Amino acid sequence: MPQLTGLFSRIGVPSRLPLVVLLIHGLMAAGMICFIWGMSLPALTVPLVLAAVLWTGYRRGRPRANTDLTMVDIVFGVNAPSGMMGYHLKSLPLTFALALVVALCGM
């Protein structure tokens, strides 16, 4: 992830290790999805799963801060800061869209 790359770049050593780890994770995820669901279109499934994993890893690896501590009642009197919800859900809209396309390809 970019955080590790940032740590290595501070001492002058560029690192591709986080990208390699994300690629391996994405390939393993695509393989498991194709194996478990029996995908009929693996040529479409694998790139979509790889894109979802790489996008999520990239977005979650970027530095971000929570500056909004407004409390929101989410359900049954449980309060959560809206800034924290945005902090944790930052990368998920595109990831969910890609997951939906992958699920529809398997039908």
C-alpha positions as a printed Julia matrix, in Angstrom:
107×3 Matrix{Float64}:
   0.0     0.0     0.0
   1.16    3.56   -0.46
   1.83    3.88    3.28
   4.63    1.31    3.11
   5.93    2.87   -0.1
   6.0     6.22    1.67
   8.0     4.76    4.54
  10.59    3.25    2.19
  10.76    6.35    0.02
  11.77    8.46    3.02
  15.11    6.66    3.1
  15.51    6.79   -0.67
  14.5     3.2    -1.49
  11.53    2.92   -3.86
   9.45   -0.17   -3.19
   6.93   -2.05   -5.31
   6.19   -4.58   -2.55
   2.74   -3.18   -1.65
   1.63   -3.34   -5.29
   2.91   -6.91   -5.62
   1.01   -7.92   -2.47
  -2.19   -6.32   -3.81
  -1.8    -8.1    -7.17
  -1.28  -11.47   -5.49
  -4.27  -10.86   -3.24
  -6.4    -9.84   -6.23
  -5.42  -12.95   -8.19
  -6.17  -15.18   -5.21
  -9.55  -13.47   -4.73
 -10.41  -13.87   -8.42
  -9.35  -17.54   -8.35
 -11.49  -18.26   -5.29
 -14.52  -16.51   -6.76
 -14.19  -18.41  -10.04
 -13.68  -21.7    -8.18
 -16.53  -21.29   -5.69
 -19.11  -19.74   -8.03
 -18.09  -21.65  -11.15
 -17.94  -18.51  -13.26
 -18.84  -18.92  -16.9
 -16.92  -15.77  -17.91
 -13.54  -15.86  -16.14
 -12.03  -13.5   -18.75
 -14.41  -10.82  -17.47
 -14.44  -11.82  -13.81
 -10.69  -11.79  -13.18
 -10.05   -8.21  -14.41
 -13.06   -6.9   -12.49
 -11.98   -8.55   -9.23
  -8.42   -7.33   -9.75
  -9.69   -3.81  -10.36
 -11.83   -3.92   -7.2
  -8.97   -5.17   -5.02
  -6.42   -2.73   -6.44
  -8.82    0.24   -6.17
  -9.74   -0.6    -2.58
  -6.1    -1.11   -1.59
  -5.06    2.14   -3.25
  -7.85    4.24   -1.72
  -7.45    2.75    1.74
  -3.68    3.13    1.64
  -3.81    6.88    1.06
  -3.49    9.11    4.1
  -6.76   10.66    5.19
  -8.1    12.38    8.26
 -11.41   12.7    10.04
 -12.31   16.34   10.6
 -16.08   15.95   11.09
 -17.16   14.56   14.44
 -20.89   15.25   14.0
 -22.83   12.41   15.58
 -25.54   10.68   13.52
 -28.13    8.25   14.89
 -27.7     5.22   12.6
 -30.11    2.71   14.14
 -31.79    1.97   17.48
 -30.12    4.87   19.28
 -26.58    3.95   18.26
 -24.6     7.04   17.37
 -21.68    7.18   14.98
 -19.62   10.17   13.83
 -20.43   10.9    10.19
 -16.78   11.69    9.48
 -15.74    8.25   10.71
 -18.31    6.54    8.5
 -16.95    8.44    5.51
 -13.41    7.59    6.61
 -14.11    3.85    6.61
 -16.42    3.74    3.57
 -14.25    5.89    1.28
 -13.38    3.25   -1.33
 -16.45    1.07   -1.23
 -18.87    2.56   -3.83
 -16.72    1.53   -6.83
 -15.83   -1.75   -5.13
 -19.52   -2.59   -4.61
 -20.31   -1.65   -8.22
 -17.58   -3.97   -9.51
 -18.76   -6.73   -7.16
 -22.29   -6.36   -8.52
 -21.04   -6.73  -12.09
 -19.03   -9.82  -11.08
 -22.11  -11.32   -9.4
 -24.25  -10.66  -12.46
 -21.63  -12.25  -14.73
 -21.88  -15.46  -12.72
 -25.62  -15.82  -13.21
